[in-house]
Amino acid sequence: MREALGEQLIEEIKREILFGNMLPGRKLASQRQLAEKYNLSRATVREAVLQLELDGLIETRQGTASVCRNLLEPHFNLPLEGLGDNLDFQLQVMEMRAAIEGEAAYYAALRASEKELEQLDLEFRRMQQRSAGETTLSKAKADLTFHMMIAESSHNLLLVSFSQIFYSRYFNAIYGVLTRTLKKFGRYPDGISQQHAQIHQALMSRNAESARIAAREHIDYTRRQLEEAE
C-alpha cells in the first residue's frame, strides 16, 4: 500500500514538472509539506523523493531543499559563450530569441495563471519606472527578466528549460547587442519600450497571436538596429 502511494506521489510530481508547474531551479516543497498535502507518511514521501532524485528529475544537496533540475542542461553543450562580441553570432542569437520568445508569449497568453499575469504586470510597470538613468547592463538584465517570466508562464517545459540555458549562456551576446547599438546611436532604441508595452497588452488581454507577433517584432526590431549599427 505504501509503495502504491509513493508511486502516486512520484507520478503527481512528474506531471507538475511536465506541465511547467514546478519550474527548473525552483525548490520542491519540503517533505513535511508534501506529507501534509498528500496525507502520506514522511517515510513514503522520503522514498518518493529519493526515487525522483535517482530518476534525475530533482537534485538534493545536504542540508538544503530539493530543487527541480533543468532536464536539458546535461544535453546542451555548445561552448560559444566567448563569442559575445562577434556580430555574426549576435545576429544568430537574436534570430533564435525571436523564435523562442514569440512562442513563449503565445503560450503564456493562453496558459498563464491570473497570479502569473499579475506578476508580469508588476514587472512591466517596474521596468517602466526604472528605465530612466539605468546602465545598459541593468536594462539588458531587466529585459531578460521580463522575457524569462513570460517563458515561465508558458507552462511549456521545453521552452522554459531552453530559455533558462539560452539566456544564461548567451547573456554576453544579448548585452553586446545593446552595447553595440548604443555606441552607434548614442541612446537606447526608442521602439523597445513601446514594444514591451505591446507585448504586455497582448498578454493581459490573453490575445495569444498578438502576443506572438509583438514578441517576435520586438526582437526583429532590435536585430535591425544591430545591423544598422554597422
TORVOVEX-579815 format. One line per field, with one value per atom (N, C-alpha, C): residue number from 1; chain; atom name; y, z, x. Coordinates in Angstrom, 3 decimals. Each point is the difference from the previous one (the first is absolute). Example, Ala and Ser with C-alpha at 12.3 -4.5 7.8 and 13.67 -1.06 7.14 Angstrom:
<nodes>
seq: [1:1:1:2:2:2]
mol: [A:A:A:A:A:A]
atom: [N:CA:C:N:CA:C]
yy: [-5.690:1.190:1.200:1.050:1.190:1.090]
zz: [7.800:0.000:0.000:-0.720:0.060:0.730]
xx: [13.190:-0.890:0.900:-0.350:0.820:-0.770]
</nodes>
This chain:
<nodes>
seq: [1:1:1:2:2:2:3:3:3:4:4:4:5:5:5:6:6:6:7:7:7:8:8:8:9:9:9:10:10:10:11:11:11:12:12:12:13:13:13:14:14:14:15:15:15:16:16:16:17:17:17:18:18:18:19:19:19:20:20:20:21:21:21:22:22:22:23:23:23:24:24:24:25:25:25:26:26:26:27:27:27:28:28:28:29:29:29:30:30:30:31:31:31:32:32:32:33:33:33:34:34:34:35:35:35:36:36:36:37:37:37:38:38:38:39:39:39:40:40:40:41:41:41:42:42:42:43:43:43:44:44:44:45:45:45:46:46:46:47:47:47:48:48:48:49:49:49:50:50:50:51:51:51:52:52:52:53:53:53:54:54:54:55:55:55:56:56:56:57:57:57:58:58:58:59:59:59:60:60:60:61:61:61:62:62:62:63:63:63:64:64:64:65:65:65:66:66:66:67:67:67:68:68:68:69:69:69:70:70:70:71:71:71:72:72:72:73:73:73:74:74:74:75:75:75:76:76:76:77:77:77:78:78:78:79:79:79:80:80:80:81:81:81:82:82:82:83:83:83:84:84:84:85:85:85:86:86:86:87:87:87:88:88:88:89:89:89:90:90:90:91:91:91:92:92:92:93:93:93:94:94:94:95:95:95:96:96:96:97:97:97:98:98:98:99:99:99:100:100:100:101:101:101:102:102:102:103:103:103:104:104:104:105:105:105:106:106:106:107:107:107:108:108:108:109:109:109:110:110:110:111:111:111:112:112:112:113:113:113:114:114:114:115:115:115:116:116:116:117:117:117:118:118:118:119:119:119:120:120:120:121:121:121:122:122:122:123:123:123:124:124:124:125:125:125:126:126:126:127:127:127:128:128:128:129:129:129:130:130:130:131:131:131:132:132:132:133:133:133:134:134:134:135:135:135:136:136:136:137:137:137:138:138:138:139:139:139:140:140:140:141:141:141:142:142:142:143:143:143:144:144:144:145:145:145:146:146:146:147:147:147:148:148:148:149:149:149:150:150:150:151:151:151:152:152:152:153:153:153:154:154:154:155:155:155:156:156:156:157:157:157:158:158:158:159:159:159:160:160:160:161:161:161:162:162:162:163:163:163:164:164:164:165:165:165:166:166:166:167:167:167:168:168:168:169:169:169:170:170:170:171:171:171:172:172:172:173:173:173:174:174:174:175:175:175:176:176:176:177:177:177:178:178:178:179:179:179:180:180:180:181:181:181:182:182:182:183:183:183:184:184:184:185:185:185:186:186:186:187:187:187:188:188:188:189:189:189:190:190:190:191:191:191:192:192:192:193:193:193:194:194:194:195:195:195:196:196:196:197:197:197:198:198:198:199:199:199:200:200:200:201:201:201:202:202:202:203:203:203:204:204:204:205:205:205:206:206:206:207:207:207:208:208:208:209:209:209:210:210:210:211:211:211:212:212:212:213:213:213:214:214:214:215:215:215:216:216:216:217:217:217:218:218:218:219:219:219:220:220:220:221:221:221:222:222:222:223:223:223:224:224:224:225:225:225:226:226:226:227:227:227:228:228:228:229:229:229:230:230:230]
mol: [A:A:A:A:A:A:A:A:A:A:A:A:A:A:A:A:A:A:A:A:A:A:A:A:A:A:A:A:A:A:A:A:A:A:A:A:A:A:A:A:A:A:A:A:A:A:A:A:A:A:A:A:A:A:A:A:A:A:A:A:A:A:A:A:A:A:A:A:A:A:A:A:A:A:A:A:A:A:A:A:A:A:A:A:A:A:A:A:A:A:A:A:A:A:A:A:A:A:A:A:A:A:A:A:A:A:A:A:A:A:A:A:A:A:A:A:A:A:A:A:A:A:A:A:A:A:A:A:A:A:A:A:A:A:A:A:A:A:A:A:A:A:A:A:A:A:A:A:A:A:A:A:A:A:A:A:A:A:A:A:A:A:A:A:A:A:A:A:A:A:A:A:A:A:A:A:A:A:A:A:A:A:A:A:A:A:A:A:A:A:A:A:A:A:A:A:A:A:A:A:A:A:A:A:A:A:A:A:A:A:A:A:A:A:A:A:A:A:A:A:A:A:A:A:A:A:A:A:A:A:A:A:A:A:A:A:A:A:A:A:A:A:A:A:A:A:A:A:A:A:A:A:A:A:A:A:A:A:A:A:A:A:A:A:A:A:A:A:A:A:A:A:A:A:A:A:A:A:A:A:A:A:A:A:A:A:A:A:A:A:A:A:A:A:A:A:A:A:A:A:A:A:A:A:A:A:A:A:A:A:A:A:A:A:A:A:A:A:A:A:A:A:A:A:A:A:A:A:A:A:A:A:A:A:A:A:A:A:A:A:A:A:A:A:A:A:A:A:A:A:A:A:A:A:A:A:A:A:A:A:A:A:A:A:A:A:A:A:A:A:A:A:A:A:A:A:A:A:A:A:A:A:A:A:A:A:A:A:A:A:A:A:A:A:A:A:A:A:A:A:A:A:A:A:A:A:A:A:A:A:A:A:A:A:A:A:A:A:A:A:A:A:A:A:A:A:A:A:A:A:A:A:A:A:A:A:A:A:A:A:A:A:A:A:A:A:A:A:A:A:A:A:A:A:A:A:A:A:A:A:A:A:A:A:A:A:A:A:A:A:A:A:A:A:A:A:A:A:A:A:A:A:A:A:A:A:A:A:A:A:A:A:A:A:A:A:A:A:A:A:A:A:A:A:A:A:A:A:A:A:A:A:A:A:A:A:A:A:A:A:A:A:A:A:A:A:A:A:A:A:A:A:A:A:A:A:A:A:A:A:A:A:A:A:A:A:A:A:A:A:A:A:A:A:A:A:A:A:A:A:A:A:A:A:A:A:A:A:A:A:A:A:A:A:A:A:A:A:A:A:A:A:A:A:A:A:A:A:A:A:A:A:A:A:A:A:A:A:A:A:A:A:A:A:A:A:A:A:A:A:A:A:A:A:A:A:A:A:A:A:A:A:A:A:A:A:A:A:A:A:A:A:A:A:A:A:A:A:A:A:A:A:A:A:A:A:A:A:A:A:A:A:A:A:A:A:A:A:A:A:A:A:A:A:A:A:A:A:A:A:A:A:A:A:A:A:A:A:A:A:A:A:A:A:A:A:A:A:A:A]
atom: [N:CA:C:N:CA:C:N:CA:C:N:CA:C:N:CA:C:N:CA:C:N:CA:C:N:CA:C:N:CA:C:N:CA:C:N:CA:C:N:CA:C:N:CA:C:N:CA:C:N:CA:C:N:CA:C:N:CA:C:N:CA:C:N:CA:C:N:CA:C:N:CA:C:N:CA:C:N:CA:C:N:CA:C:N:CA:C:N:CA:C:N:CA:C:N:CA:C:N:CA:C:N:CA:C:N:CA:C:N:CA:C:N:CA:C:N:CA:C:N:CA:C:N:CA:C:N:CA:C:N:CA:C:N:CA:C:N:CA:C:N:CA:C:N:CA:C:N:CA:C:N:CA:C:N:CA:C:N:CA:C:N:CA:C:N:CA:C:N:CA:C:N:CA:C:N:CA:C:N:CA:C:N:CA:C:N:CA:C:N:CA:C:N:CA:C:N:CA:C:N:CA:C:N:CA:C:N:CA:C:N:CA:C:N:CA:C:N:CA:C:N:CA:C:N:CA:C:N:CA:C:N:CA:C:N:CA:C:N:CA:C:N:CA:C:N:CA:C:N:CA:C:N:CA:C:N:CA:C:N:CA:C:N:CA:C:N:CA:C:N:CA:C:N:CA:C:N:CA:C:N:CA:C:N:CA:C:N:CA:C:N:CA:C:N:CA:C:N:CA:C:N:CA:C:N:CA:C:N:CA:C:N:CA:C:N:CA:C:N:CA:C:N:CA:C:N:CA:C:N:CA:C:N:CA:C:N:CA:C:N:CA:C:N:CA:C:N:CA:C:N:CA:C:N:CA:C:N:CA:C:N:CA:C:N:CA:C:N:CA:C:N:CA:C:N:CA:C:N:CA:C:N:CA:C:N:CA:C:N:CA:C:N:CA:C:N:CA:C:N:CA:C:N:CA:C:N:CA:C:N:CA:C:N:CA:C:N:CA:C:N:CA:C:N:CA:C:N:CA:C:N:CA:C:N:CA:C:N:CA:C:N:CA:C:N:CA:C:N:CA:C:N:CA:C:N:CA:C:N:CA:C:N:CA:C:N:CA:C:N:CA:C:N:CA:C:N:CA:C:N:CA:C:N:CA:C:N:CA:C:N:CA:C:N:CA:C:N:CA:C:N:CA:C:N:CA:C:N:CA:C:N:CA:C:N:CA:C:N:CA:C:N:CA:C:N:CA:C:N:CA:C:N:CA:C:N:CA:C:N:CA:C:N:CA:C:N:CA:C:N:CA:C:N:CA:C:N:CA:C:N:CA:C:N:CA:C:N:CA:C:N:CA:C:N:CA:C:N:CA:C:N:CA:C:N:CA:C:N:CA:C:N:CA:C:N:CA:C:N:CA:C:N:CA:C:N:CA:C:N:CA:C:N:CA:C:N:CA:C:N:CA:C:N:CA:C:N:CA:C:N:CA:C:N:CA:C:N:CA:C:N:CA:C:N:CA:C:N:CA:C:N:CA:C:N:CA:C:N:CA:C:N:CA:C:N:CA:C:N:CA:C:N:CA:C:N:CA:C:N:CA:C:N:CA:C:N:CA:C:N:CA:C:N:CA:C:N:CA:C:N:CA:C:N:CA:C:N:CA:C:N:CA:C:N:CA:C:N:CA:C:N:CA:C:N:CA:C:N:CA:C:N:CA:C:N:CA:C:N:CA:C:N:CA:C:N:CA:C:N:CA:C:N:CA:C:N:CA:C:N:CA:C:N:CA:C:N:CA:C:N:CA:C:N:CA:C:N:CA:C:N:CA:C:N:CA:C:N:CA:C:N:CA:C:N:CA:C:N:CA:C:N:CA:C]
yy: [-1.205:1.205:1.253:0.014:1.155:0.207:-1.110:0.103:0.618:-0.397:0.550:1.493:0.417:1.411:0.806:-0.597:0.660:0.174:-1.021:0.083:1.083:0.133:1.046:1.385:0.172:1.282:0.286:-1.016:0.167:0.435:-0.647:0.335:1.397:0.389:1.339:1.066:-0.201:0.970:0.022:-1.158:-0.043:0.810:-0.100:0.782:1.494:0.367:1.409:0.547:-0.822:0.403:0.083:-1.011:-0.068:1.210:0.440:1.101:1.355:0.041:1.272:0.646:-0.775:0.546:-0.024:-0.882:-0.016:0.359:1.209:0.515:-0.468:-0.218:-0.338:1.051:-0.468:0.905:0.378:-0.292:0.341:-1.121:0.399:-0.974:-0.829:-1.264:-0.888:0.283:-0.209:0.136:-0.948:0.356:-0.846:-1.326:-0.992:-1.308:0.083:0.847:0.185:0.587:1.010:0.620:-0.980:-0.818:-0.995:-1.046:-0.410:-0.984:0.533:1.273:0.602:0.201:0.453:0.278:-1.259:-1.102:-1.233:-1.041:0.413:-0.885:-1.320:0.124:-1.152:0.028:-1.134:-0.056:0.622:0.475:0.583:-1.042:-1.263:-1.065:-0.211:0.028:-0.175:1.155:1.210:1.177:-0.061:-0.398:-0.073:-0.978:-1.135:-0.982:0.544:0.718:0.565:1.055:0.857:1.043:-0.635:-1.057:-0.696:-0.575:-0.563:-0.569:1.084:1.150:1.121:0.478:-0.030:0.382:-1.029:-1.257:-1.057:0.070:0.458:0.142:1.252:0.833:1.197:1.187:-0.033:1.091:1.106:-0.355:0.996:-0.215:0.995:-0.069:0.410:-0.793:0.297:0.082:1.109:0.170:-0.030:-0.444:-0.152:1.308:-0.072:1.164:1.023:-0.285:0.954:-0.698:0.807:-0.551:-0.648:-0.886:-0.602:1.030:-0.037:0.971:-0.743:0.494:-0.596:0.275:-1.014:0.154:0.511:0.681:0.344:-1.236:-0.660:-1.297:0.090:1.204:0.166:0.286:0.451:0.435:-1.042:-1.268:-0.981:-0.235:0.401:-0.285:1.243:1.104:1.261:0.392:-0.360:0.269:0.727:1.330:0.825:1.136:-0.255:0.959:1.202:0.878:1.169:1.306:-0.082:1.212:1.107:-0.380:0.990:0.817:-0.271:0.731:1.166:0.476:1.060:1.269:0.291:1.229:-0.214:-1.214:-0.312:0.342:0.884:0.471:-1.133:-0.860:-1.088:-0.890:-0.268:-0.834:0.758:1.300:0.797:-0.037:0.072:-0.057:-1.360:-1.065:-1.327:-0.128:0.568:-0.017:0.728:1.150:0.747:-0.768:-0.679:-0.815:-1.096:-0.610:-1.053:0.568:1.196:0.638:0.266:0.440:0.292:-1.245:-1.133:-1.245:-0.431:0.013:-0.442:0.904:1.301:0.926:0.173:-0.181:0.030:-1.129:-1.213:-1.150:0.090:0.472:0.136:0.963:1.139:0.982:-0.569:-0.757:-0.607:-0.902:-0.913:-0.954:0.638:1.019:0.711:0.667:0.582:0.639:-1.010:-1.231:-1.034:-0.651:-0.171:-0.890:0.669:1.228:0.648:0.059:-0.247:0.143:1.485:0.289:1.394:0.591:-0.792:0.466:0.312:-0.855:0.241:1.268:0.232:1.232:1.224:-0.111:1.107:0.280:-1.059:0.168:0.606:-0.424:0.581:1.475:0.322:1.392:0.843:-0.538:0.713:0.196:-1.039:0.106:1.001:0.013:0.959:1.436:0.246:1.349:0.386:-0.974:0.270:0.393:-0.700:0.342:1.430:0.409:1.357:1.039:-0.278:0.963:0.147:-1.101:0.066:0.133:0.239:0.057:1.214:1.119:1.226:-0.095:0.314:0.073:-1.325:-1.094:-1.299:-0.241:-0.839:-0.379:-0.980:-0.156:-0.961:-1.411:-0.321:-1.328:-0.220:0.998:-0.119:-0.181:0.737:-0.106:-1.389:-0.519:-1.338:-1.050:0.126:-0.952:0.117:1.251:0.206:-0.574:0.192:-0.528:-1.523:-0.653:-1.458:-0.517:0.736:-0.398:-0.043:1.044:0.077:-1.170:-0.256:-1.066:-1.385:-0.153:-1.292:-0.268:1.031:-0.169:-0.419:0.538:-0.401:-1.474:-0.405:-1.408:-0.917:0.379:-0.826:-0.092:1.040:0.005:-0.788:-0.468:-0.778:-1.420:-0.462:-1.363:-1.037:0.286:-0.942:-0.347:-1.222:-0.406:0.256:-0.314:0.158:1.473:0.829:1.432:0.599:-0.365:0.530:-0.460:-1.292:-0.564:0.595:0.074:0.543:1.484:0.748:1.437:0.264:-0.772:0.172:-0.173:-1.067:-0.271:1.069:0.314:0.936:1.381:0.537:1.332:0.037:-1.069:-0.037:-0.070:-0.892:-0.219:1.086:0.637:0.979:1.412:0.243:1.348:1.002:-0.389:0.922:0.452:-0.911:0.373:0.926:-0.276:0.833:1.395:0.054:1.285:0.732:-0.769:0.599:0.667:-0.514:0.601:1.431:0.190:1.337:0.912:-0.535:0.802:0.499:-0.891:0.369:1.052:-0.175:0.946:1.375:0.025:1.265:0.753:-0.730:0.646:0.692:-0.597:0.560:1.174:-0.188:1.005:0.913:-0.388:0.838:-0.035:-0.922:-0.068:-1.398:-0.265:-1.246:0.097:-0.988:0.091:0.352:1.004:0.501:-1.056:-0.840:-0.933:-1.101:-0.282:-1.151:0.127:1.148:0.162:-0.098:0.524:-0.101:-1.450:-0.763:-1.406:-0.815:0.322:-0.651:0.253:1.222:0.350:-0.816:-0.222:-0.794:-1.457:-0.546:-1.374:-0.088:0.959:0.038:0.065:0.870:0.146:-1.291:-0.652:-1.246:-1.095:-0.071:-1.001:0.259:1.256:0.331:-0.278:0.144:-0.269:-1.453:-0.779:-1.421:-0.182:0.907:-0.100:-0.689:-1.296:-0.808:0.371:0.152:0.287:1.383:0.975:1.345:-0.022:-0.803:-0.117:-0.589:-1.021:-0.623:1.004:0.719:0.966:1.124:0.527:1.104:-0.417:-1.215:-0.474:-0.193:-0.573:-0.206:1.338:0.916:1.297:0.783:-0.186:0.656:-0.428:-1.290:-0.502:0.340:-0.096:0.343:1.471:0.857:1.429:0.213:-0.671:0.132:-0.527:-1.100:-0.559:0.989:0.653:0.986:1.183:0.401:1.076:-0.406:-1.276:-0.510:0.026:-0.416:-0.030:1.421:0.957:1.382:0.659:-0.570:0.574:-0.249:-0.892:-0.328:0.964]
zz: [0.000:0.000:0.000:0.902:0.081:-1.314:-0.633:-1.281:-1.065:-0.012:-0.976:0.226:1.258:0.313:-0.427:0.205:-0.423:-1.510:-0.737:-1.460:-0.464:0.697:-0.352:0.189:1.088:0.255:-1.077:-0.363:-1.052:-1.303:-0.371:-1.245:0.055:1.168:0.146:-0.179:0.606:-0.129:-1.428:-0.640:-1.401:-0.883:0.266:-0.776:0.233:1.264:0.322:-0.729:-0.104:-0.719:-1.492:-0.539:-1.432:-0.478:0.804:-0.414:0.485:0.422:0.340:1.258:0.876:1.270:1.056:-0.177:0.820:-0.924:0.096:-0.959:0.309:-1.023:0.228:0.864:0.998:0.903:1.229:0.014:1.142:1.035:1.244:1.087:0.017:0.277:0.240:1.413:0.223:1.355:0.928:1.252:0.957:0.153:0.510:0.197:0.981:1.005:0.950:-0.714:-0.850:-0.731:-0.969:-0.677:-0.921:0.756:1.154:0.806:0.421:0.390:0.423:-1.189:-1.122:-1.171:-0.546:-0.044:-0.599:1.034:1.273:1.092:-0.020:-0.058:-0.047:1.185:0.290:1.059:-0.502:0.914:-0.387:-0.671:0.451:-0.588:-1.476:-0.304:-1.385:-0.866:0.527:-0.732:-0.222:1.023:-0.104:-1.100:-0.082:-1.039:-1.390:-0.101:-1.287:-0.456:0.913:-0.334:-0.433:0.690:-0.370:-1.409:-0.342:-1.340:-1.066:0.307:-0.948:-0.238:1.052:-0.150:-0.827:0.233:-0.776:-1.474:-0.248:-1.377:-0.679:0.773:-0.562:-0.130:0.652:-0.117:1.015:1.137:1.028:0.513:0.713:0.582:1.462:0.864:1.429:0.526:0.643:0.611:1.501:0.660:1.448:0.683:0.806:0.777:-0.760:-1.260:-0.782:-0.572:-0.486:-0.595:-1.346:-0.413:-1.324:-1.055:-1.145:-1.073:-1.289:-0.764:-1.296:-0.963:-0.673:-0.907:-1.370:-0.684:-1.395:-0.811:-0.569:-0.627:-1.303:-0.583:-1.225:0.270:1.203:0.323:-0.339:0.357:-0.308:-1.490:-0.821:-1.433:-0.825:0.658:-0.710:0.171:-0.960:0.092:-1.264:0.026:-1.144:0.549:0.204:0.721:-0.838:-0.268:-0.825:0.749:1.347:0.777:-0.321:-0.374:-0.237:-1.256:-0.784:-1.239:0.184:1.228:0.298:-0.783:-0.448:-0.748:-1.512:-0.424:-1.428:-0.633:-0.985:-0.587:-0.610:-0.772:-0.641:1.040:1.096:1.044:0.702:0.232:0.625:-0.839:-1.313:-0.882:0.088:0.097:0.148:1.320:1.046:1.303:-0.081:-0.688:-0.124:-0.825:-1.038:-0.804:0.856:0.861:0.874:1.048:0.517:0.985:-0.603:-1.253:-0.640:-0.025:-0.327:-0.058:1.383:0.963:1.357:0.629:-0.063:0.743:-0.638:-1.312:-0.637:0.504:0.039:0.465:1.500:0.775:1.443:0.285:-0.711:0.210:-0.412:-1.096:-0.475:1.076:0.544:0.981:1.371:0.314:1.263:-0.028:-1.139:-0.110:0.211:-0.416:0.135:1.379:0.603:1.157:1.318:-0.037:1.246:0.991:1.261:1.036:0.241:0.691:0.321:0.860:0.893:0.844:-0.849:-0.980:-0.879:-0.824:-0.457:-0.745:0.895:1.240:0.947:0.197:0.103:0.180:-1.242:-1.175:-1.250:-0.104:0.388:-0.013:0.934:1.184:0.973:-0.526:-0.608:-0.530:-1.158:-0.841:-1.100:0.543:1.014:0.570:0.700:0.594:0.590:-1.076:-1.128:-1.111:-0.465:-0.082:-0.432:0.978:1.288:1.030:0.100:-0.220:0.225:-1.290:-1.121:-1.280:-0.092:0.576:-0.114:0.837:-0.623:0.739:0.282:-0.475:0.249:-0.954:0.436:-0.866:-1.061:-1.040:-1.040:0.567:0.910:0.618:0.770:0.750:0.782:-0.912:-1.114:-0.941:-0.647:-0.317:-0.599:0.980:1.267:1.019:0.212:0.038:0.193:-1.173:-1.206:-1.193:0.075:0.380:0.052:1.145:1.101:1.104:-0.470:-0.713:-0.527:-0.949:-0.917:-0.976:0.638:1.023:0.683:0.757:0.582:0.681:-0.984:-1.217:-1.026:-0.349:-0.178:-0.319:1.103:1.248:1.120:0.071:-0.477:0.012:-1.164:-0.913:-1.139:0.402:1.134:0.486:-1.059:-0.706:-0.966:0.497:0.444:0.648:-0.886:-1.293:-0.885:-0.232:-0.165:-0.164:1.228:1.171:1.246:0.161:-0.176:0.207:-0.980:-1.271:-0.999:0.235:0.351:0.238:1.137:1.071:1.126:-0.435:-0.742:-0.452:-0.990:-0.945:-1.072:0.562:0.861:0.559:0.872:0.725:0.890:-0.779:-0.970:-0.703:-1.021:-0.523:-1.054:0.397:1.303:0.470:-0.541:-0.071:-0.501:-1.424:-0.812:-1.375:-0.016:0.866:0.065:0.513:1.011:0.535:-1.056:-0.750:-1.040:-1.095:-0.272:-1.012:0.397:1.247:0.465:0.060:0.435:0.082:-1.371:-0.990:-1.362:-0.566:0.279:-0.497:0.644:1.305:0.703:-0.503:-0.297:-0.511:-1.323:-0.806:-1.308:0.087:0.758:0.006:1.220:1.024:1.185:0.929:-0.205:0.866:-0.098:0.975:0.017:-1.087:-0.863:-1.082:0.501:-0.620:0.456:-0.062:-1.017:-0.210:1.033:0.746:0.892:1.097:0.655:1.085:-0.543:-1.217:-0.604:-0.295:-0.444:-0.311:1.265:1.074:1.274:0.391:-0.246:0.331:-0.846:-1.272:-0.872:0.451:0.375:0.515:1.267:0.896:1.270:-0.239:-0.900:-0.272:-0.562:-0.911:-0.588:1.052:0.906:1.057:0.949:0.391:0.951:-0.589:-1.313:-0.653:-0.467:0.261:-0.396:-1.500:-0.762:-1.463:-0.449:-0.168:-0.226:-1.294:-1.080:-1.284:0.015:0.596:0.105:0.864:1.053:0.873:-0.756:-0.803:-0.802:-0.983:-0.710:-0.994:0.667:1.105:0.690:0.515:0.546:0.534:-1.116:-1.109:-1.133:-0.596:-0.162:-0.579:0.902:1.306:0.958:-0.232:-0.153:-0.210:-1.401:-0.993:-1.372:-0.103:0.708:0.016:0.572:1.108:0.626:-0.919:-0.699:-0.939:-1.130:-0.506:-1.074:0.491:1.235:0.586:0.028:0.317:0.054:-1.382:-1.009:-1.367:-0.478:0.367:-0.424:0.731:1.132:0.786:-0.638:-0.965:-0.659:-1.135]
xx: [0.835:-0.835:0.868:1.029:0.875:0.730:0.401:0.707:-0.897:-1.287:-0.935:-0.207:-0.096:-0.180:1.227:1.174:1.226:0.054:-0.452:-0.024:-0.964:-1.119:-0.960:0.614:0.750:0.661:1.042:0.766:1.015:-0.659:-1.089:-0.686:-0.592:-0.499:-0.567:1.074:1.157:1.087:0.529:0.069:0.424:-0.945:-1.292:-0.975:0.194:0.263:0.213:1.230:1.032:1.218:-0.279:-0.693:-0.283:-0.796:-0.965:-0.869:0.500:1.263:0.611:-0.531:-0.605:-0.471:1.097:0.969:1.209:1.157:0.464:0.970:1.416:0.808:1.409:0.680:0.720:0.698:-0.799:-1.280:-0.843:0.015:-0.189:0.012:-1.282:0.191:-1.120:-0.525:-1.281:-0.529:0.760:0.105:0.715:-0.730:0.703:-0.614:-1.160:0.118:-1.099:-1.214:0.229:-1.109:-0.648:0.810:-0.542:-0.816:0.496:-0.717:-1.364:-0.034:-1.267:-0.945:0.537:-0.829:-0.654:0.758:-0.508:-0.429:0.040:-0.426:0.778:1.320:0.888:0.949:0.597:1.001:1.301:0.811:1.293:0.873:-0.099:0.814:-0.357:-1.300:-0.443:0.486:-0.106:0.452:1.500:0.731:1.459:0.409:-0.658:0.313:-0.330:-1.130:-0.395:1.000:0.440:0.978:1.319:0.394:1.230:-0.108:-1.148:-0.172:0.025:-0.606:0.017:1.429:0.812:1.405:0.755:-0.260:0.650:-0.402:-1.219:-0.483:0.554:0.705:0.618:-0.924:-1.158:-0.965:0.241:0.544:0.290:1.418:0.486:1.340:-0.103:0.584:-0.030:1.420:0.315:1.304:-0.132:1.049:-0.034:-0.383:-1.044:-0.406:-0.810:-0.367:-0.788:-1.228:-0.933:-1.217:0.309:-0.867:0.124:-0.390:0.692:-0.217:-0.319:-0.971:-0.308:1.161:0.448:1.127:-0.461:0.903:-0.233:0.386:-0.989:0.238:0.785:0.084:0.780:1.474:0.304:1.367:1.064:-0.181:1.053:0.208:-0.983:0.068:0.324:0.246:0.223:1.457:0.812:1.429:0.456:-0.165:0.402:0.861:1.283:0.860:0.413:-0.979:0.288:-0.257:-0.009:-0.257:0.991:1.218:1.041:-0.171:-1.045:-0.225:-0.966:-0.130:-0.963:0.202:1.221:0.278:0.023:-0.267:0.033:-1.352:0.004:-1.249:-0.820:0.640:-0.737:-0.685:0.700:-0.594:-1.125:0.178:-1.054:-1.272:0.154:-1.166:-0.686:0.780:-0.585:-0.759:0.563:-0.667:-1.340:-0.025:-1.243:-1.036:0.447:-0.919:-0.627:0.815:-0.516:-0.946:0.342:-0.881:-1.382:-0.036:-1.287:-0.889:0.610:-0.768:-0.472:0.913:-0.339:-1.047:0.246:-0.840:-1.371:-0.084:-1.305:-0.887:0.555:-0.779:-0.289:0.971:-0.206:-1.141:-0.027:-1.063:-1.354:-0.016:-1.249:-0.607:0.824:-0.529:-0.226:0.768:-0.244:-1.364:-0.363:-1.310:-1.129:0.232:-1.022:-0.005:1.191:0.110:0.365:0.434:0.429:-1.161:0.313:-1.020:-0.254:-1.066:-0.287:1.113:0.549:1.102:1.229:0.289:1.147:-0.195:-1.210:-0.265:0.179:-0.417:0.200:1.491:0.803:1.440:0.647:-0.459:0.506:-0.371:-1.199:-0.443:0.861:0.277:0.825:1.418:0.564:1.364:0.058:-1.018:-0.053:-0.005:-0.792:-0.088:1.306:0.660:1.316:1.000:-0.045:0.904:-0.229:-1.252:-0.308:0.556:-0.155:0.400:1.505:0.731:1.437:0.806:-0.671:0.708:0.925:-0.418:0.799:1.262:1.137:1.249:0.676:-0.571:0.618:1.165:0.932:1.105:-0.497:0.787:-0.358:-0.084:0.905:-0.009:-1.296:-0.423:-1.238:-1.206:-0.004:-1.116:-0.040:1.179:0.051:-0.517:0.372:-0.459:-1.507:-0.498:-1.438:-0.789:0.524:-0.656:-0.114:1.090:-0.020:-0.857:-0.050:-0.881:-1.445:-0.409:-1.368:-0.284:0.929:-0.226:0.090:0.830:0.070:-1.291:-0.583:-1.285:-1.085:0.058:-0.958:0.198:1.255:0.285:-0.514:0.236:-0.445:-1.517:-0.669:-1.465:-0.595:0.854:-0.488:-0.387:0.500:-0.253:0.356:1.070:0.558:1.398:0.174:1.251:1.208:-0.109:1.150:0.329:-1.029:0.233:0.671:-0.497:0.567:1.446:0.224:1.334:1.006:-0.387:0.918:0.246:-1.043:0.158:0.971:-0.108:0.918:1.446:0.262:1.366:0.460:-0.852:0.339:0.322:-0.856:0.223:1.245:0.224:1.158:1.310:0.063:1.268:0.326:-1.041:0.256:-0.409:0.001:-0.306:1.010:1.260:1.028:-0.301:-0.500:-0.354:-1.213:-0.980:-1.201:0.350:0.825:0.467:0.833:0.791:0.837:-0.805:-1.199:-0.864:-0.358:-0.410:-0.358:1.216:1.121:1.220:0.421:-0.032:0.391:-0.966:-1.293:-1.004:0.177:0.263:0.187:1.220:1.054:1.208:-0.261:-0.878:-0.296:-0.968:-1.104:-1.065:0.030:0.752:0.124:-1.191:-0.912:-1.176:-0.626:-0.841:-0.764:-1.077:-0.155:-0.989:-1.397:-0.612:-1.296:-1.095:0.056:-1.107:-0.119:1.063:-0.007:-1.047:-0.072:-0.976:-1.430:-0.231:-1.327:-0.358:1.003:-0.250:-0.248:0.709:-0.294:-1.457:-0.468:-1.386:-0.980:0.338:-0.873:-0.051:1.153:0.031:-0.837:0.201:-0.729:-1.502:-0.443:-1.423:-0.595:0.726:-0.492:-0.116:0.958:-0.048:-1.161:-0.173:-1.061:-1.382:-0.134:-1.285:-0.105:1.034:0.067:-0.208:0.575:-0.047:1.293:-0.069:1.197:0.723:-0.750:0.650:0.644:-0.679:0.589:1.251:-0.018:1.168:1.180:-0.269:1.060:0.602:-0.865:0.468:0.793:-0.523:0.671:1.370:0.099:1.279:1.018:-0.428:0.917:0.437:-0.946:0.340:0.946:-0.146:0.894:1.447:0.222:1.360:0.488:-0.876:0.395:0.401:-0.713:0.332:1.403:0.281:1.318:1.091:-0.314:0.985:0.287:-1.045:0.202:0.849:-0.230:0.823:1.465:0.216:1.368:0.651:-0.755:0.532:0.297:-0.852:0.198:1.149:0.371:1.099:1.341:0.043:1.264:0.282]
</nodes>
